[in-house]
Amino acid sequence: MMRLSRDVAGTCLAPGGSVVAVGAFDGLHRGHQALLAEVRARATERGLTPVVVSFEPLPRAYFSPEPVPRLSSVREKLLGFDAAGMEQVLLLRFNHALTQMSAEDFVQRVLVDRIGAREVWVGGDFRFGHKRGGDVAMLQTLGAEKGYVARTMPPVLLDGARISATRVRMLLAAGEFAGAAPLLGRPFVIEGKVEYGHQLGRTLGYPTANIHLRERTSPVHGIFAVRVGLGEGECSWPGVASLGIRPTINEVAEPLLEVHLFDFDGDLYGQRMAVEFVAKLRDELKFDDLDALKAQMVQDSRQARELLGMNPRLSEA
């Protein structure tokens, strides 16, 4: 069973020693998966504890004056760590105090004292400590003094290019979901709990299940053909979704994911729902009135049904 800790201070999480991966791990793409698989294999081979050290909020988001899109929620990231076989997760609060910690202190307090590192695995471009003062070379030098070995994971390539979270975000922003899936090792999904909305979609003939993204900034915006998974089920139920600020009616400050499930009759409030993005239909638009909006919703549903292999005429029934 995976255990989660949040603080630098505390007793050692792996008193018998650990093999550790360190990184932001946004999206847990195939490069991340390869790194975690290596850590687990090495820990098993040496009889040590597989550990991952990560950060929330993401460091790049902490330093950015603008909202930064992310590929996975905290919950999704933790579930990915668990699935990868990590026994301990040290999810450090990335705050002012942590940014002021020197690279040397990070090694001593986090890697040595907190997690008992014997092997530390990072990407080749890994930087750490105050003002990014530490790099792989420093990590290796300090390791010789502190009793651990620092190793780098070779980049995982697809079509001759390195798999990275930046590359995935660019593909998703362009609506290239089929291109992003091989990099992620799975389709792109946003999951969350269904919450109450204004129920205007119901009055227009398109009731929606709503997921509030809150502090999460999505890399995708617009209208999409989707497949939905309910509870622990796989994403198989077809639908059409909007992710944005609803400019025509009840404009919201934070982006909202609204999903209309085709031919569905049931109560979804309070349930967890996973939304797999299949194809982008269009950007979000502001319409002059509700009639124009409804007419466009009919077209969107027809197009989504067709893309999902359904009878598009049913959208007009």
C-alpha positions as a printed NumPy array, in Angstrom:
array([[  0.   ,   0.   ,   0.   ],
       [  1.405,   3.372,  -1.024],
       [  1.941,   5.956,   1.71 ],
       [  1.844,   9.703,   1.161],
       [  3.853,  12.326,   3.063],
       [  4.018,  16.093,   2.465],
       [  6.765,  17.581,   4.65 ],
       [ 10.542,  17.8  ,   4.58 ],
       [ 10.664,  17.359,   8.361],
       [  9.903,  13.992,   9.895],
       [ 11.273,  10.534,  10.496],
       [ 12.967,   8.628,   7.705],
       [ 10.359,   7.126,   5.36 ],
       [ 12.642,   4.293,   4.276],
       [ 14.987,   3.416,   7.159],
       [ 16.194,   0.357,   5.274],
       [ 17.195,   2.479,   2.292],
       [ 15.421,   3.517,  -0.906],
       [ 15.668,   3.866,  -4.647],
       [ 14.066,   7.195,  -5.505],
       [ 12.776,   9.049,  -8.551],
       [ 12.626,  12.845,  -8.342],
       [ 10.61 ,  15.099, -10.639],
       [  7.415,  17.034, -11.311],
       [  5.801,  14.111, -13.189],
       [  2.989,  16.1  , -14.789],
       [  0.914,  13.741, -16.895],
       [  2.99 ,  10.644, -16.093],
       [  3.795,  10.162, -19.775],
       [  5.789,   7.239, -21.141],
       [  9.099,   8.831, -20.197],
       [  7.963,   9.128, -16.591],
       [  6.598,   5.587, -16.698],
       [  9.946,   4.241, -17.851],
       [ 11.728,   6.064, -15.023],
       [  9.347,   4.75 , -12.361],
       [  9.569,   1.22 , -13.778],
       [ 13.383,   1.376, -13.517],
       [ 13.164,   2.622,  -9.921],
       [ 10.807,  -0.177,  -8.958],
       [ 12.978,  -2.797, -10.657],
       [ 16.136,  -1.531,  -8.977],
       [ 14.441,  -1.391,  -5.578],
       [ 13.207,  -4.964,  -5.962],
       [ 16.654,  -6.148,  -7.044],
       [ 18.38 ,  -4.491,  -4.073],
       [ 15.709,  -5.144,  -1.452],
       [ 15.074,  -1.408,  -0.996],
       [ 11.947,   0.771,  -0.913],
       [ 10.768,   2.359,  -4.182],
       [ 10.127,   6.052,  -3.488],
       [  9.091,   9.055,  -5.564],
       [  9.691,  12.687,  -4.614],
       [  7.497,  15.203,  -6.399],
       [  6.156,  18.721,  -5.893],
       [  2.804,  20.513,  -5.624],
       [  2.141,  23.009,  -6.939],
       [  4.284,  22.252,  -9.957],
       [  7.478,  24.339,  -9.798],
       [  6.878,  25.953, -13.192],
       [  3.386,  26.955, -12.095],
       [  4.685,  28.421,  -8.834],
       [  7.06 ,  30.745, -10.661],
       [  4.762,  31.661, -13.565],
       [  2.724,  34.893, -13.416],
       [  0.148,  33.272, -15.716],
       [ -1.886,  30.078, -15.184],
       [  0.074,  27.071, -16.434],
       [ -1.784,  24.185, -18.116],
       [ -1.231,  20.819, -16.507],
       [ -1.838,  17.323, -17.835],
       [ -2.975,  15.645, -14.626],
       [ -4.585,  16.561, -11.354],
       [ -2.86 ,  15.789,  -8.059],
       [ -5.214,  12.855,  -7.556],
       [ -4.457,  11.451, -11.001],
       [ -0.728,  11.795, -10.391],
       [ -0.937,   9.949,  -7.077],
       [ -2.996,   7.164,  -8.63 ],
       [ -0.296,   6.858, -11.288],
       [  2.427,   6.558,  -8.647],
       [  0.436,   3.838,  -6.937],
       [ -0.083,   1.947, -10.197],
       [  3.674,   2.175, -10.874],
       [  4.4  ,   0.367,  -7.604],
       [  5.788,   3.234,  -5.551],
       [  5.588,   2.409,  -1.833],
       [  6.337,   5.896,  -0.506],
       [  5.484,   9.279,  -2.053],
       [  7.011,  12.454,  -0.652],
       [  4.866,  15.153,  -2.278],
       [  6.648,  18.283,  -1.112],
       [  4.806,  21.577,  -0.781],
       [  6.512,  23.803,  -3.325],
       [  6.47 ,  27.092,  -1.439],
       [  8.785,  29.968,  -0.539],
       [ 10.597,  27.944,   2.107],
       [ 11.401,  25.173,  -0.357],
       [ 12.606,  27.624,  -3.02 ],
       [ 15.09 ,  29.032,  -0.502],
       [ 16.587,  25.637,   0.316],
       [ 20.076,  25.227,  -1.125],
       [ 20.901,  22.272,  -3.323],
       [ 23.176,  20.885,  -0.606],
       [ 20.413,  21.136,   2.002],
       [ 17.932,  19.464,  -0.344],
       [ 20.265,  16.505,  -0.719],
       [ 20.9  ,  16.203,   3.03 ],
       [ 17.43 ,  16.916,   4.391],
       [ 15.263,  15.314,   1.697],
       [ 17.265,  12.604,  -0.034],
       [ 19.456,  11.444,   2.847],
       [ 17.577,  12.184,   6.083],
       [ 13.956,  11.909,   4.933],
       [ 14.045,   9.028,   2.473],
       [ 17.33 ,   7.203,   3.068],
       [ 18.337,   7.278,  -0.609],
       [ 20.76 ,   4.665,  -1.923],
       [ 20.012,   5.37 ,  -5.586],
       [ 18.56 ,   8.603,  -6.999],
       [ 17.092,   8.614, -10.52 ],
       [ 16.394,  11.858, -12.418],
       [ 16.121,  13.179, -15.952],
       [ 19.259,  14.461, -17.65 ],
       [ 18.107,  18.103, -17.401],
       [ 17.243,  17.895, -13.695],
       [ 17.913,  21.064, -11.674],
       [ 17.208,  21.599,  -7.981],
       [ 17.8  ,  23.844,  -4.997],
       [ 17.769,  27.62 ,  -4.555],
       [ 17.843,  29.387,  -7.938],
       [ 18.246,  25.952,  -9.589],
       [ 21.782,  25.855,  -8.304],
       [ 22.058,  22.058,  -8.332],
       [ 22.39 ,  19.841, -11.401],
       [ 23.107,  16.188, -12.132],
       [ 26.854,  16.644, -11.72 ],
       [ 26.377,  18.143,  -8.249],
       [ 23.906,  15.391,  -7.365],
       [ 26.516,  12.785,  -8.306],
       [ 29.335,  14.536,  -6.439],
       [ 27.263,  14.844,  -3.258],
       [ 26.168,  11.25 ,  -3.629],
       [ 29.769,  10.066,  -3.339],
       [ 29.913,  11.852,   0.021],
       [ 26.443,  10.926,   1.292],
       [ 26.276,   7.26 ,   0.356],
       [ 23.982,   7.18 ,  -2.663],
       [ 24.488,   6.806,  -6.419],
       [ 22.83 ,   9.316,  -8.779],
       [ 21.728,   8.029, -12.166],
       [ 20.   ,   9.618, -15.158],
       [ 17.319,   7.996, -17.275],
       [ 17.938,   8.107, -21.037],
       [ 15.171,   9.998, -22.866],
       [ 12.32 ,   7.939, -24.273],
       [ 11.888,   8.747, -27.963],
       [  8.88 ,   8.573, -30.263],
       [  9.336,   9.27 , -33.97 ],
       [ 12.884,  10.356, -33.219],
       [ 11.877,  13.069, -30.72 ],
       [ 11.999,  13.052, -26.935],
       [  8.729,  12.449, -25.123],
       [  8.061,  15.379, -22.811],
       [  5.152,  17.035, -21.031],
       [  5.687,  20.141, -23.191],
       [  5.306,  18.098, -26.361],
       [  2.133,  16.475, -25.037],
       [  0.623,  19.828, -24.051],
       [  1.297,  21.266, -27.515],
       [ -0.441,  18.347, -29.211],
       [ -3.45 ,  18.554, -26.897],
       [ -3.783,  22.313, -27.351],
       [ -3.914,  21.702, -31.107],
       [ -6.623,  19.057, -30.69 ],
       [ -4.237,  16.282, -31.77 ],
       [ -5.53 ,  13.681, -29.319],
       [ -4.524,  10.716, -31.486],
       [ -0.986,  12.114, -31.605],
       [ -0.796,  12.725, -27.848],
       [ -2.01 ,   9.258, -26.815],
       [  1.185,   7.366, -27.837],
       [  3.283,   9.84 , -25.834],
       [  1.084,   9.473, -22.762],
       [  0.715,   5.735, -23.201],
       [ -3.047,   6.193, -22.936],
       [ -5.796,   8.563, -24.136],
       [ -5.967,  12.015, -22.545],
       [ -8.547,  12.01 , -19.742],
       [ -9.866,  14.535, -17.236],
       [-11.621,  13.049, -14.233],
       [-13.527,  14.54 , -11.338],
       [-16.679,  14.48 ,  -9.269],
       [-19.958,  15.53 , -10.874],
       [-21.358,  18.647,  -9.2  ],
       [-24.569,  20.635,  -9.456],
       [-24.788,  23.363, -12.077],
       [-27.42 ,  25.854, -13.238],
       [-29.263,  23.064, -15.128],
       [-29.76 ,  25.304, -18.168],
       [-28.599,  22.507, -20.449],
       [-31.581,  20.471, -19.311],
       [-33.994,  23.212, -20.415],
       [-32.283,  23.285, -23.831],
       [-32.635,  19.536, -24.24 ],
       [-28.99 ,  18.774, -23.456],
       [-28.578,  17.968, -19.757],
       [-24.939,  17.999, -18.699],
       [-22.779,  16.506, -15.976],
       [-20.446,  19.216, -14.662],
       [-16.889,  18.926, -13.381],
       [-15.303,  22.034, -11.842],
       [-11.568,  22.208, -12.571],
       [-10.962,  24.835,  -9.882],
       [ -7.238,  25.557,  -9.6  ],
       [ -6.325,  23.195, -12.432],
       [ -5.674,  24.869, -15.785],
       [ -6.499,  22.562, -18.679],
       [ -4.372,  22.376, -21.85 ],
       [ -7.574,  21.98 , -23.899],
       [-10.513,  24.322, -24.412],
       [-13.509,  24.161, -26.722],
       [-16.153,  21.65 , -27.802],
       [-15.265,  17.964, -28.097],
       [-16.473,  14.489, -28.948],
       [-15.784,  12.408, -25.839],
       [-16.173,   9.012, -24.239],
       [-17.066,   8.807, -20.57 ],
       [-16.285,   6.344, -17.833],
       [-18.475,   6.214, -14.739],
       [-17.113,   5.097, -11.383],
       [-14.287,   2.647, -12.04 ],
       [-15.587,   1.767, -15.506],
       [-13.632,   2.348, -18.706],
       [-14.389,   5.303, -20.95 ],
       [-16.988,   3.85 , -23.297],
       [-20.14 ,   6.002, -23.03 ],
       [-20.293,   8.453, -25.971],
       [-20.982,  12.13 , -25.503],
       [-20.222,  15.719, -26.394],
       [-18.443,  18.094, -24.014],
       [-17.665,  21.747, -23.541],
       [-14.649,  22.953, -21.607],
       [-14.506,  26.701, -21.125],
       [-16.115,  29.737, -19.506],
       [-19.583,  29.559, -21.179],
       [-19.44 ,  33.017, -22.841],
       [-23.064,  33.007, -24.019],
       [-24.747,  32.313, -20.692],
       [-23.672,  32.506, -17.067],
       [-20.032,  33.202, -17.891],
       [-17.865,  31.611, -15.215],
       [-14.525,  32.777, -13.84 ],
       [-13.015,  29.287, -13.797],
       [-13.212,  26.858, -16.735],
       [-15.978,  24.292, -16.401],
       [-16.168,  20.86 , -18.031],
       [-19.765,  20.121, -19.08 ],
       [-20.549,  16.719, -20.58 ],
       [-23.734,  15.613, -22.307],
       [-23.939,  11.814, -22.424],
       [-25.833,  10.544, -25.439],
       [-28.958,   8.479, -24.736],
       [-28.313,   8.457, -20.993],
       [-30.996,   8.664, -18.332],
       [-29.74 ,   8.647, -14.765],
       [-28.494,  10.661, -11.812],
       [-24.745,  11.313, -11.872],
       [-24.458,  13.865,  -9.055],
       [-21.694,  12.987,  -6.625],
       [-20.228,  10.263,  -8.837],
       [-16.676,  10.272, -10.169],
       [-16.522,  10.557, -13.928],
       [-13.613,  10.208, -16.348],
       [-13.828,  12.071, -19.661],
       [-11.69 ,  10.834, -22.559],
       [-11.193,  13.46 , -25.262],
       [-11.563,  11.921, -28.731],
       [-11.742,  14.858, -31.164],
       [-12.074,  18.636, -31.065],
       [-15.132,  19.975, -32.858],
       [-14.574,  23.718, -32.561],
       [-13.491,  26.566, -30.314],
       [-15.865,  28.052, -27.763],
       [-18.063,  30.801, -29.262],
       [-20.38 ,  33.494, -27.961],
       [-23.854,  33.37 , -29.547],
       [-26.4  ,  36.164, -29.86 ],
       [-29.185,  34.243, -28.137],
       [-30.22 ,  30.847, -26.784],
       [-31.851,  29.789, -30.056],
       [-28.552,  30.236, -31.894],
       [-26.759,  28.342, -29.141],
       [-29.233,  25.462, -29.28 ],
       [-28.94 ,  25.239, -33.057],
       [-25.18 ,  24.937, -32.714],
       [-25.572,  22.293, -29.987],
       [-27.622,  20.208, -32.442],
       [-24.821,  20.47 , -34.998],
       [-22.177,  19.652, -32.386],
       [-24.083,  16.572, -31.251],
       [-24.565,  15.381, -34.817],
       [-20.858,  15.765, -35.555],
       [-19.819,  14.099, -32.294],
       [-22.098,  11.125, -32.903],
       [-20.639,  10.672, -36.358],
       [-17.05 ,  10.857, -35.086],
       [-17.878,   8.324, -32.375],
       [-19.398,   5.877, -34.868],
       [-23.013,   6.563, -33.935],
       [-26.028,   7.522, -36.011],
       [-25.786,  11.334, -36.355],
       [-29.527,  11.657, -37.07 ],
       [-30.304,  10.689, -33.493],
       [-29.057,  14.11 , -32.357],
       [-32.155,  15.622, -33.96 ],
       [-34.621,  13.189, -32.374]])
